[in-house]
Amino acid sequence: FRKAREQAREKACYANIRVLLGAIEMYNMDHSTMQTTLAAMDYSATGHLVSCQYLKSAVTAPETSCSYVGADLSGSGKISCTAHGTVE
């Protein structure tokens, strides 16, 4: 069961990354100044992705070791988790 729980947390983490990618893509389509990086404040309950309603609620990491970082979001758009890596 331990292995199944670990895999479920990893899948939840990848789902969070996909949600964040979608929200940032929509934000960049609507605004002339594109968001190029990702910080934890962006997807928190008081972050601008939630306040502008690109996310319904704050994204919570499935594990305490998870934190999401992104680079070149207006280009290739890669977000990775510090614990699980990126979505293939």
RAKA-V69406 format. One record per residue. N is the residue number from 1. SS is DSSP state (h for helix, s for strand, l for the rest). Layout:
N&SS ; N&SS
This chain:
1&l ; 2&h ; 3&h ; 4&h ; 5&h ; 6&h ; 7&h ; 8&h ; 9&h ; 10&h ; 11&h ; 12&h ; 13&h ; 14&h ; 15&h ; 16&h ; 17&h ; 18&h ; 19&h ; 20&h ; 21&h ; 22&h ; 23&h ; 24&h ; 25&h ; 26&h ; 27&h ; 28&h ; 29&h ; 30&h ; 31&l ; 32&l ; 33&l ; 34&l ; 35&l ; 36&l ; 37&l ; 38&s ; 39&l ; 40&h ; 41&h ; 42&h ; 43&h ; 44&l ; 45&l ; 46&l ; 47&l ; 48&h ; 49&h ; 50&h ; 51&h ; 52&l ; 53&l ; 54&l ; 55&l ; 56&l ; 57&l ; 58&l ; 59&l ; 60&l ; 61&l ; 62&l ; 63&l ; 64&l ; 65&l ; 66&l ; 67&l ; 68&s ; 69&s ; 70&s ; 71&s ; 72&l ; 73&l ; 74&l ; 75&l ; 76&l ; 77&l ; 78&s ; 79&s ; 80&s ; 81&s ; 82&l ; 83&l ; 84&l ; 85&s ; 86&s ; 87&l ; 88&l
